[in-house]
Amino acid sequence: FRCKIAKKFGMKMLIHNHTMEFQPLEGGKLPYDVLLAETDPALVAMQLDIGWASVAGQNILAMFHKNPGRFELWHVKDARGIKMMTPEMLQSERQRSAVLVPVGQGEIDYKTIFANAELAGLKHFCVEQDNAADWGDSPAAARVSYQNLMKILG
């Protein structure tokens, strides 16, 4: 109901993920897949947090191919430690073991991801740094991410 009210004003609702949306439900289905299947793209935009989805073990390009055009909004963040995670790890363990870093200092292949922006349906993105204080402060972390992203997208 609220989604239809938002549409009346030229707006959409959005769904933003962390890692828990990728913890399989009983029967093996992912909550994120349920959200994609049961929401109307005309009313609900998916705000894909690429960092958390990657930490959760998701193949971002496969997500784009499976649901083309659904990922209008992106949170662009990077992480280290993803390659060391095992499929047996719970999502809460994966989230705790990830080291969030400025974009370009982690393991996420943003060059390839941005090359598939049209397939994804990207309209807007923002760089997000959950632990900016670890890098001095928010402007310092944003500067590093911006500079690295410009090199990546060069």
N, C-alpha and C positions, 0 to 999 in steps of 0.2 A: 504494500500500500504506500509506504513512504517513498519507494522508488518512483512510483507514478507521480507523486506530488513533486518530487525533485525534477522530473522530466518536464512537468508543466512550466517550470521556471528555467528550462534550458540547461538543467544540471543532471548529473548522474550520481548514484551512490558508488562507492568504491570499496573493494576488498583488498586489504593489505595482508601479506603473509609474514610469518616468521618460520620456524622449523616445524612446529607442532602440526601444522596443516599437512605435513607429509608423513606423519606417523600413521601406519596402516590401521584402519578400523578392523573390527571383527569381520572376517571374510576377505580381507586384503585390499579393499578399496581405500584410496587416499581421500581424506576430507577435502583437499584442494580440488581433486577431480570432481567430487560431488558438487562443490561450489561452482565450478565451471559448467557442469552439466545442468544445474538447476537454477541458473540465473540467466536473465534475458540480457544479451549484450547491448540492447538499446537502452536498458535501464541501469546496468551495473558494469562499471569499468574495473578491470583487474589491475591493481597497482602491484606489479611484481617486484618484490624485493629480491633482486638477483643474488645479492650476497647471501641472504638467509636460505634461499632456495638451493643455491650451490652448496652451502654448508650441509643442507638436508640431503645432499646426494643426488639432486635432480640434474638432469641433462637439459640445460636451458634451451638449446636448439631443438631438441626433441619436443619440448613443451610448445615451442612456437609452431612446429610442424603439426602437432596434434590438435592445436586450437588456434589456427591462424587468425590474426586480427584481434584477438581478445586482450592483448597486453598493451593497453594504451598508455599506461603510466609505469615508469620504472624507478625504483630506488637503486641507485648504482653505488654499491659498496664492495669492498674487497676483503679477502680473508686469507690467512695462512693456516696450514694444518689440514686442509681438506683432503689432500692426497694421502694422508696418514690414517684417515678414518676408515672404519670397516663397515660393511653392510649390516653387521650384527648390532652395531651401536644404536641405542635409542636416540630419538631426536633431541631429548634433553641433554644427553651426553655429548652429542655432536655440537650443540649450541655452546655448551660450557667449554669444550676443548678448542673451539675456533679462536684464532687471534685476529681480531678486526684491525685492518691497516688501511692507510689511504689508498685510493684507487691507483693501481699500477704497481703496488708493492706486495700484492698477494698472488694467488694462483688462478684467478678467474680470467678467462680469455675474452676481454672486452672488445678487442679488435674484431673477432669473429661474431660476437653477440651484436655489436652495433652494425656490422655488415648485413645482419638479418633483421634490422629494425622495421623495414617495410612489411616483411612477413609477420612479424609480431603485432603490427598495428600501432607502433609507438607514435604517440603524439607529444608527450612531455616526459622529461626525466629530471631527477635531482640527484645530486651526490649526497650521500648520507654517511656520516662517521659517528657511530654510536659512542665511541670512546675518545673523542677529540682531545680531551685533557691529557691523554697519554702522549700527544704529539705537540704539547705546548699549550694550545688553546684551539678553539674552533676555527678562527681565521687561518692559523698556521696549518692545520689539517686540511682545510678547504684549499689552501694555496697548493699544497703538495698534490692533492687529488686533481685539481684543475690542470696543473702543469703536466702531470703524467697522462691525464686523459687527452690533452692536446697532442702529446707525442704519439699516443696510441692511435688516435683518429687521424693524425697528420695527413 
